[in-house]
Amino acid sequence: MILLLSALVTVLVMAVLFLLFYAARRPQMQTRQHLERMIAEAEAQRMAAKQQKTKGVLAAGKAADYHYLREQSFKERIIRPLVSSVENWLMKFAPREMRNMLEGMLMHLGVQEKWGINRLAAGWVLCVALGAILALFSISALSPLQVPQQLAIMILGVVLGAVIPFLLLQSAIQRRKETLRRQLPEFLDFLCVSVQAGLSFDGAVAKIVNRMKGPLPDEFRRMLRDMGLGMDRQRTLTQLAKRCDLEELYLFTASVIQAEHLGTSMSRTLKIQADNMRDRHRQAVRAMALKAPVKIIFPMVLFIFPAIFVIVVFPSALILLKSLNR
């Protein structure tokens, strides 16, 4: 009986304590619930506003895209995407090693920023296909032919279609190298005079490229642009020599880098390089002059000598024939 009364008293005391604790915590719980309800409502309103704003932005973007597409020409809307898709499809037929080869050729040609490798590779695939088509037309025109002859004509057409584009690119690269080699002595003379007048190397190059035109000033202009983007002078000069791929430019860039590292006089280094390039240019011109008599023999034999023979021998031959007829 005593245990039952003690348990009942304990329960009553615990209930009273729980009611007192609940009464003390109820205002805080109500405040927290109210805050949570306000936060949930604010979050719902923010999400609704965000969705509405997103819909508005999408609608505005669609309208802007629509107006932008309407402002574009037919070439930009239809032709260029079609050409790009055709180029990407034709690139699947080009060998993987050709990409590095074409990239090197475009770098030496100085048009890597204007011509795309995909377009050039697609053009090569089209040339191969054109060579095969011309070979088929030749086989049909020259029929009947034996199977080995047809196979030989087909292989010849494909090989010509694959080789001719590279020959044209190599020819353009050689012409550009000759132009670079002709402009280099004059450029170095101007650079030497500008540095001796008190300009820095970069300032002298900037002055010269603004007054000269051609592939060599374009390459030095690109070098200045790379330096403006944060590249150091050694790396830009190395990239310049690699793009031009000339022995003279390799010597020039190596001497400038060495002078910068050793702290020697830049004007003296440029003076030595200008004299050296001028001497090399003079020797190259002299070698070309010595080759001229040999090269002119074939045009003289084919075109000049027959005319001289006709002018000199033909009257004598006519007189001899008349005297014989008498």
C-alpha positions in Angstrom: 0.0 0.0 0.0 2.8 2.4 0.9 4.6 1.5 -2.4 1.4 2.3 -4.3 0.9 5.6 -2.7 4.6 6.5 -3.2 4.4 5.6 -6.9 1.2 7.6 -7.3 2.7 10.7 -5.7 5.8 10.3 -7.9 3.6 10.2 -11.0 1.6 13.2 -9.9 4.8 15.2 -9.2 6.2 14.2 -12.6 3.0 15.3 -14.3 3.1 18.6 -12.6 6.7 19.2 -13.5 5.9 18.3 -17.1 3.0 20.7 -17.2 5.1 23.5 -15.8 7.9 22.8 -18.3 5.4 22.7 -21.2 3.8 25.9 -20.0 7.3 27.5 -19.8 8.4 26.3 -23.3 5.1 26.9 -25.1 5.7 30.5 -26.1 9.1 29.7 -27.5 7.6 26.7 -29.4 4.8 28.9 -30.8 7.3 31.6 -31.8 9.5 29.0 -33.5 6.6 27.5 -35.4 5.5 30.9 -36.5 9.0 31.7 -37.7 9.2 28.4 -39.6 5.8 29.0 -41.2 7.0 32.5 -42.3 10.2 31.1 -43.6 8.3 28.4 -45.6 6.0 31.0 -47.0 8.8 33.3 -48.0 10.7 30.4 -49.6 7.6 29.4 -51.6 7.1 33.0 -52.7 10.8 33.2 -53.7 10.6 30.0 -55.7 7.5 31.2 -57.5 9.2 34.5 -58.3 12.3 32.6 -59.5 10.2 30.3 -61.7 8.3 33.3 -63.1 11.6 35.1 -63.7 13.1 32.1 -65.4 10.1 31.8 -67.7 10.4 35.5 -68.5 14.1 35.1 -69.2 13.5 32.0 -71.4 10.8 33.9 -73.3 13.0 36.9 -73.7 15.9 34.6 -74.8 13.7 32.9 -77.3 12.5 36.2 -78.6 16.1 37.5 -78.8 17.2 34.3 -80.6 14.3 34.7 -83.0 15.1 38.3 -83.7 18.8 37.4 -84.0 18.0 34.6 -86.4 15.9 36.9 -88.5 18.7 39.5 -88.6 21.2 36.9 -89.8 21.6 36.3 -93.5 20.8 33.2 -95.4 24.5 32.3 -95.6 24.9 32.5 -91.8 21.7 30.6 -91.0 21.8 27.9 -93.6 25.1 27.7 -95.6 27.6 27.8 -92.7 25.9 25.2 -90.5 25.6 23.0 -93.6 29.2 23.4 -94.5 30.3 22.7 -90.9 28.3 19.5 -90.8 29.7 18.4 -94.1 33.3 19.2 -92.9 32.7 17.2 -89.7 31.4 14.2 -91.7 34.3 14.3 -94.2 36.8 14.5 -91.3 35.9 10.9 -90.4 37.5 9.7 -93.6 40.8 11.6 -93.1 43.7 9.8 -91.3 44.5 10.8 -87.8 48.1 11.7 -88.5 47.0 14.2 -91.1 45.8 16.6 -88.5 49.3 17.2 -87.1 50.7 17.4 -90.6 48.1 20.0 -91.7 48.5 22.0 -88.5 52.3 22.3 -89.1 51.7 23.3 -92.7 49.1 26.0 -91.7 51.6 27.3 -89.0 54.4 27.6 -91.6 51.9 29.2 -94.0 50.9 31.7 -91.4 47.1 31.2 -91.8 46.4 29.0 -88.7 44.1 31.7 -87.4 42.2 32.0 -90.7 42.0 28.5 -92.1 40.5 25.6 -90.2 42.1 22.2 -90.0 38.8 20.5 -90.4 38.1 22.4 -93.6 41.5 21.7 -95.1 41.2 18.0 -94.3 37.7 17.9 -95.8 39.1 19.6 -98.9 41.8 16.9 -99.1 39.1 14.1 -98.9 37.2 15.9 -101.7 40.3 16.1 -103.8 40.9 12.3 -103.4 37.3 11.6 -104.3 37.6 14.0 -107.3 40.7 12.1 -108.5 38.9 8.8 -108.2 35.9 10.2 -110.2 38.2 11.5 -112.9 39.9 8.2 -113.1 36.6 6.4 -113.5 35.6 8.8 -116.3 39.0 8.2 -118.0 38.5 4.4 -117.7 35.0 4.7 -119.3 36.4 7.0 -122.0 39.4 4.8 -122.9 37.5 1.5 -122.7 38.0 -1.3 -123.6 41.0 -1.6 -121.2 42.4 -4.6 -119.4 41.8 -5.0 -115.7 45.5 -4.1 -114.7 45.3 -1.0 -116.8 42.0 0.1 -115.2 43.5 -0.6 -111.8 46.6 1.4 -112.6 44.5 4.4 -113.8 42.4 4.2 -110.7 45.4 4.2 -108.4 47.0 7.0 -110.4 43.9 9.2 -110.0 43.6 8.6 -106.3 47.4 9.2 -105.7 47.2 12.5 -107.7 44.2 13.6 -105.8 45.9 13.0 -102.5 49.3 14.4 -103.5 48.4 17.6 -105.4 46.9 19.5 -102.4 50.1 18.9 -100.4 52.2 20.0 -103.3 50.3 23.2 -103.6 50.6 23.9 -99.9 54.4 23.2 -100.0 54.7 25.5 -102.9 52.9 28.3 -101.0 55.1 27.6 -98.0 58.2 27.9 -100.1 57.0 31.2 -101.6 56.3 32.6 -98.1 59.7 31.5 -96.9 61.4 33.3 -99.8 59.4 36.5 -99.0 60.5 36.2 -95.3 64.1 35.7 -96.3 64.0 38.8 -98.6 62.4 41.0 -95.9 64.6 39.9 -93.0 67.8 41.9 -93.8 65.8 45.1 -94.2 63.8 44.5 -91.0 67.0 43.8 -89.1 68.6 47.0 -90.4 65.6 49.1 -89.3 65.7 47.3 -85.9 69.4 47.9 -85.4 69.0 51.6 -86.2 66.0 52.0 -83.9 67.7 50.3 -81.0 70.9 52.3 -81.5 68.7 55.5 -81.5 67.5 54.7 -77.9 64.4 52.5 -78.3 64.0 49.3 -76.5 63.7 46.0 -78.4 60.0 45.8 -78.1 59.4 49.5 -78.9 61.6 49.2 -82.0 59.7 46.1 -83.2 56.4 47.9 -82.6 57.6 51.0 -84.6 58.7 48.8 -87.5 55.7 46.6 -87.8 53.4 49.6 -87.9 55.3 50.9 -91.0 56.1 47.7 -92.9 53.8 45.2 -94.6 54.3 41.6 -95.4 54.5 38.2 -93.7 57.6 39.0 -91.5 56.0 42.1 -89.9 52.9 40.1 -89.3 54.8 37.4 -87.4 56.5 40.1 -85.3 53.2 41.7 -84.7 51.9 38.4 -83.4 55.0 38.1 -81.2 54.1 41.5 -79.6 50.5 40.4 -79.1 51.7 37.2 -77.3 54.0 39.3 -75.1 51.1 41.5 -74.3 49.1 38.5 -73.2 51.7 37.5 -70.7 54.2 35.3 -72.5 57.9 36.0 -71.9 60.2 37.2 -74.6 62.2 33.9 -74.9 59.1 31.8 -75.6 57.6 34.3 -78.1 60.9 34.4 -80.0 61.1 30.6 -80.0 57.5 30.4 -81.3 58.3 33.0 -84.0 61.3 31.0 -85.3 59.2 27.8 -85.2 56.4 29.4 -87.2 58.7 30.9 -89.9 61.0 27.8 -90.0 64.0 29.7 -91.4 67.6 29.1 -90.5 68.3 32.9 -90.4 65.5 33.5 -88.0 66.6 30.6 -85.8 70.1 32.3 -85.6 68.6 35.7 -84.9 66.3 34.5 -82.1 69.0 32.5 -80.5 71.4 35.4 -80.5 68.7 37.8 -79.0 67.9 35.3 -76.3 71.5 34.7 -75.5 72.2 38.5 -75.3 69.2 38.9 -73.0 70.4 36.1 -70.7 74.1 37.2 -70.6 73.2 40.9 -70.3 75.3 42.0 -73.3 74.6 45.0 -75.5 71.4 44.5 -77.5 72.4 47.1 -80.1 75.8 45.4 -80.7 74.1 42.0 -81.1 71.6 43.4 -83.5 74.4 45.1 -85.5 76.2 41.8 -85.8 73.1 40.0 -86.8 72.1 42.7 -89.4 75.5 42.5 -91.0 75.4 38.7 -91.0 71.9 38.7 -92.6 73.0 41.2 -95.2 76.0 39.1 -96.1 73.9 36.0 -96.4 71.4 37.8 -98.6 74.2 39.1 -100.8 75.6 35.6 -101.2 72.2 34.1 -102.0 71.7 36.8 -104.7 75.1 36.0 -106.1 74.3 32.3 -106.2 71.1 33.0 -108.0 72.9 35.2 -110.5 75.4 32.4 -111.1 72.5 29.9 -111.8 70.9 32.2 -114.4 73.1 31.2 -117.4 72.4 27.6 -116.8 68.7 28.1 -116.5 68.5 30.3 -119.6 70.0 27.5 -121.9 66.7 25.6 -122.3 64.6 28.6 -123.2 67.3 29.7 -125.7 67.4 26.3 -127.3 63.7 25.9 -127.5 62.6 29.4 -128.4 65.4 31.8 -129.4 67.8 29.6 -131.5 65.0 28.4 -133.8 64.0 32.0 -134.5 67.6 33.0 -135.2 68.1 30.0 -137.5 65.0 30.9 -139.4 66.1 34.5 -139.8 69.7 33.7 -140.7 69.5 30.4 -142.6 66.1 30.7 -144.4 67.2 33.5 -146.9 70.4 31.7 -147.7 68.4 28.5 -148.2 66.0 30.3 -150.6 68.9 31.7 -152.6 70.6 28.3 -152.7 67.3 26.7 -154.0 66.9 29.3 -156.7 70.4 28.8 -157.9 70.0 25.1 -158.0 66.8 25.4 -160.0 68.6 27.3 -162.6 
